Amino acid sequence: MNVANLLMSRAAARGRELAVLNEADRRTTTGVRGRYRRQLLVASELALAMVLLVGAGLLLRSFDRLRVTDPGVRADHLLTFSLSLQGERYESDAVTEATFRTLLDRLRALPGVERAAITSALPVGGGGFYLGRAFLAEGRPEPPAGTDLVAQWVVASPGLFGTLEIPLLAGRTFTARDDSASTPVMIVSRELVRRMFPDGKALGKRVRSWRDENVYREIVGVVGDVRYFSAGDSIRPLVYVPLPQSLWHSMVVAVRTSLPPASLAPSVRAVVAQIDPDLAVDDVQTMEQVLSHSRARSRFSAALLSLFAALALVLAVVGTYGVLSYGVTQRRREIGIRMALGARPGMVLRMVLREAGGVVVVGLAAGSLGALALTRLMRGLLYEVSAVDAATYAAVAALLAAAVIVASLVPARQAASVDPASTIREG
């Protein structure tokens, strides 16, 4: 009988505790539903911050990779400009070729100039006319029976590889003997050799641009790869042909100098004016400026998204702090009753932090799904970084979780320091 009475008294006490706690919860302004709505709001802020932070993190990693990527040329102390020989005076190929040759001779004679060369297209999108052609090695059938290789066609004067400091890997570079009367030749990039001649034996082989020029050219040299269209461009096969054998009237001039390259611009303009006052020097810029412009899109995208991500992070932290603080204020009577019934401050502290932890889990889960959707649309902006880079996702999740937990500590400590007696009297 004593045992039965004891059990009944404990059950009655437990019932009174639950009744008091339920009454305390009903006395809050919005109750449980209001608390859930506030938690949902914070979880949404965390999800948005997760999406933006992941996007910003991927762009920053991409830009960092792009910044250290070797463009294949040495960009310092290099001045470039465009020049077009147009009009009746330059209708003759002989006059055009002689004008370009005179220009290079006079540029090389300038104080501080080490080398100078002409090309139809500069690497990393530095200017000129970018042309792709389909190539076949001698003895290989034309499509559809065989497979051709699309490569970029670059016209180059002797000295181009030394001026840009593109390394010669095998064979020789162009010389003055590679003129319109000599054997048609070409120099190819390492990537073209890799794709067209898997055995690596390219020197002496003959290749033709079969759909247009359709002339067999002997490979006399192999040079290093360059980024062709931009600093973030993939490695493409390139074919270089000597200027006298594929004469163009609009070219890009590259000048390597021991002086600050921008300081050479007035002298360059003066040399061109001496040759022909009617010629216009255009797009004067250093190769370092070319690289900077090529990376500008990635840099701007990373900076802009980082700004939005930082704002979202601040809003998420402030929102977490505000919601939890408000919740603690609304639940002071409930917390006071819990402590009066035996709950320790540590238990109250963990209760508030568990609530914050649940919000973090929901927010990060939703944010991860949103980030996966966003980053799939960002693939065109990324360079050598996966859109589902696990390290970036993990770092962002850890950052957000840590920030929210820190923001939750102050409200949690406030809840743990509630005075049960005064709180119940206030109620």
Buried (B, 14 or more C-beta within 10 A) or exposed (E): EEEEEEEEEEEEEEEEBEEBBEEBBEEBEEEEEBBEEBBBBBBBBBBBBBBBBBBBBBBBBBBBBBEEBEBBBBBEBBBBBBBBBEEEEBEEEEEBBEBBBBBBEBBBEBEBBEBBBBBBBBBBBBBBEBBEBBBBBEEBEEEEEEEBBEBBBBBBBBBBBBBBBBEBBBBEBBEEEBEBEEEBBBBBBBBBBBBBBEEEEBBEBBBBBBEEBEBBBBBBBBBBBBBBBBBBBEBBBBBBBBBBBBBBBEBBBBBBBEBEBBEBBEBBBEBBEEBBEEBEBEBBBBBBBBBBBBBEBBBEBBEEBBEBBBEBBEBBBEBBBBBBBBBBEBBBBBBBBBBBBEBEBEEBBBBBBEBBBEBBEBBBBBBBEBBBEBBEEBEEBBBEBEBEBEEBBEBBBEBBBEBBBEBBBEBBBBBBEBEBEEBBEEE
